[in-house]
Amino acid sequence: MGKFINPFSDWGFKLIFGQEITKDLLICFLNDLLKGEHTITDLTFKDKEQLPETKDMRGIIYDIYCTTDQDEHIIVEMQNRYQEHFLDRSLYYASRAIVSQGVKGDWDYRLSPVYTVCFMNFNVDSKSPKKFRTDIFLTDKETGQVFSDNLRMIYLMLPLFTKEEEECETDFERWIYILKNMSTLERMPFMARNAVFQKLAEIADITALSKEDRDKYDESIKIMRDNIAAYKGAVLEGKIEIAKNMLLDNEPIDKISRYTGLSKDEISKLN
């Protein structure tokens, strides 16, 4: 185990990205994420979900109301826990953030853009993007021209980010490298480049946690690991079911192995 917390536990995610006292970290991250598009100057947390107390409760989703240097207003949702039908779930919550802007009585239907930022420290189903960062807009099917940016989904699939420390060229890439590897790091990289990483090191230092916070963190890690185990179990069950159906159709074992990822020996045992 490294020196720093795991940022993808619910408690760790909240510590870094879900507190007023650390909102400058979130502003820096979002500005690096949206570099060249928006410059966020301030943000407030709205309708924060509470930290789940049991593994059956859903993960935290933050509705973050951001103000830019152009006096624009953007709603950013942060999601970080895998659940079944993850992509549909992220779209559902983004749509809810659109609908919640409705006003009774006279209203001109002017909307603040809703950006959903999904940290995916896992691989999802076959419909999911197969690259590290995927930006989804409403576009014209024929021309690809953006029709509206009021609903935008940004998926960050961390297993597909493969750069090493010395290969990171931008602060956004440095953020992703740190978040992906934080729980195994013995030192915080890039502190000489940007003071935000110095503050992140201070906030995320496991040894600096109080006993009460350490207990909460340890419980959050246990819940996270239980969820990962349950997810992997569900994936394996799905592969086994596919393999069984293909065996019933007399498909060759080589083909079944290619489709499911199961070994030939595992498939033979299903006969």
N, C-alpha and C positions, 0 to 999 in steps of 0.2 A: 504494500500500500504506500502511496506517495504522501506528500506533505499537505496536499490540498483536498478539499471536499470534492465529491462527485457532483457536478452541476446538473446532472440529469435525474437525480433523486428529486422528489417534489420539494423537500425542505431545502436542498441545495439550490434548486432553481429559484425558489422564493427568496433565499438569502441574497443572491446575486442580482436578480432582475425584478424583484417584487416588493421593494421597500423604498419609502421616501428617502431614507438616508443614503441609499446607493443609486438613486435615479440618475446621477451623472454617468454611472457605468452604462446604464441602458441607453441614455441619450447618445453616448459615444458609439455604442454598438450599432444603434439604428442609423446614425449618420454614416458610419462606415458601410453598412448594408445598402443604404440608399444614396451613396456618394454620386454626385452629379445630377441628382434628381430633386432632393429636398434637403434642407438643413433644419433640423429640429432644434429649437431653442429652449423648450420647456415641455413638460408632460405631467399629467395627473393620472392616477389610477382610479378607474371607475368599476363598480360591480365586481370587485375581486372575489373569486371563489375562495373558500376557506381551504386550508391544507387538509387533505383527506386523513381521517383517523384510522381507517381500515383499508385493506387492500381491495375491497369491493367497491369503494368509492372512486369516482372518476378523477382524473388528474386536474391540476390547476389550469385554468385559462384566465389570462389577464386581459381585460379591456383597458387599453391605454390611450388616453386622449392627448394627442400631440399638437403643439403649435409650432409652425415654422417661421423662419425669418421673413417670409412673405405674408405673414399673418394668415396662412392656410391652416386648416384643421384636418388632421388625419387620425382615424381610429386604427390602432394597431392591436391585433390579438396575438398573444404568444401562447403556443401550445407545445408540449414536450413529451407527452406520454402516449405510447402506442395503445390503441384499442382496436377491436374488430371494426372493419369498415372505416379505417382511419381517414381516408380521403373524403368519403361521404360525410363523415363527422366534421371534418374541418370546413367543408362547404356549408354544412348546416349552421355551424356557429357563426361563420362570417355572414350568412344571410340573416341570421337573427340580429346581428349588429346593424345591418342595413335597416331592417324593419323597425328596430327600436328607436330609430330617429324620427319616426312618424309623430306628427303633432296634431292633436284634435283641433277641429275648427279650421279656419282659413290657414292654408299652408301651401307654399309654392313647390313643394317636393324637392327642394334643393338638398342634396346629400353631401355629407362629408365622406371622402373616400375611406373604405375599409380595407386595410392590408392585414392579411393573416400570415404570420411568420411561424412556420412549423419546424421545430428542431426534431429531426428524425434520426435518433441514435440506434437505428435498426433498419432492416430491409422490410418493405411491405409487399403487397401482392403484385401480380403481373401488370396491373394498370398503372402502377406507380412510375414516376420518372426514373430513368436509369443513368442519371448523372448527378453530380453533387448538388448543384443549384438549378432549380427550375422555377421560372416566373410565369404565372398564369394570368392573362388578361382576358377581357371580352374583346374578341377581334372579329373582323369580317372574314368569313370562311374562304372567300375567293382571293382576296388581296392580301390578307394577313394584317391589314391596317387596324390599329387599335380603335375600337368603337367606343369604349369607355374604360377609364382606369379607376372607376369608383369601387370596383370589386377586384381585388388582386390577391393572389395566393403565392407565397414564396416558400418553397419546400427546400430545406437544407438537409440532404441525406448524408450524414457524417461518415458512414462507412465508405463512401465513395470519394471522400477527400483524402488524398494520398500524399500530399506534400509534407516533406520533413521541415524541421525548424529553419534550416538555412535556405530553404527554397521559397519561403513565404515572402512575397514581394509587397503586399499592401497590408494596412492595419486590419482590414476585414479578414484576410487570410490568416493573419496572426491571431485574431480572435478565435477563428474556427480551429486552428491548430491547438490553441490552449484549451478550449472547451472540450475538444475531442479527447485530449490526453491529460487533462488536469488531474484526474484522480491517481495518475501514476507518476506525476512530475515530482522531482525532489527540489527543484528551483523553478521560479517563474521566469520564463524567457521574455525578451523584448522590453524589459523594464527601462533600459537606457534609451529606448526609442520613443516611448510614450508613457507619461506618468500614470495613465489610466491603468496600465498593467501592474504598476506598483500598488495602487489602491486595491486592485483585484487580488493581489497576493496577500494583502493584509486582511481583507474581508474573508477570503476563502481558506485561510490557514487553520487547519484542524486543531492544532495545539492551542490556538487562541480562543476556542469555543469554551463557554461555561459548561459545567457539568449538565445543567438542564438542557442546553442547546445540543450538547454532544449526545445525550440520550434521545432527543428528538431526531437528530440526524441519523443515528444508528437505526432507529425504528424505520425511518424513511428508506434507508438502504435495504433493510430487510424486505419491505413492501416492494421496492423496485425489483429486487432479485426474484421474489415470488412471482411478480407479473411477467418477468422475462421467461422464467421457467414455464409458466402457464402458456405463454405465447408460443414458445418453442414446442411444447407438447401438442398444442393445437395444430401447428404447422405439420408436425410429424404425422399426426393422425390423418390429416388431409392427404398427405402424400401416400400413406398406406392405403387409404380408401381408393385413390386413383389407381394405384398399382393393382389392387384386387380387381377392380373393374376391367383393367386392361388385360389381366390374366384370364378373366372370364371370356374376353373377346379373342383369346389365343394370340395376343400380341407377343412378339419376341422379347425376351428378357433384356437384350441390349437396348431396344427402343424404350422399354419401360424405365430403364435406368436413366436414359437421357432425359426423359420427360419429368421424372420425379426427383432425380438426384439421389435416389436410394442405390445402395451397392447391389451387385448381382446376388451376393450371398443373402442379403436382407430380403430381396425379392423372392429368391428360391424358397426361403423359409415360410413364405406366405402360401405356397402351394399346398 
